């Protein structure tokens, strides 16, 4: 058996792909005036919240890591 060339993808990779897939599936239904349109807008809003949360969480981690590395030196 041979060794794999790369480690498996991280959890964030799968979250981002699931969110973008949900966004892509919901987008065509977002302009409908019935319950399906409302559901699609809710899915799109949830996808946006998840993506922005991941972005801000990553920025916060990088800022904290920067100041911790400056303090240690």
Secondary structure, DSSP 4 states (H G I P E B T S, - for coil): -PPPSSPPPPHHHHHHHHHHHHHHHHHTTTT-SSHHHHHHHHHHHHHHHHHHHHHHHHHHHHHHHHHHHHHH-
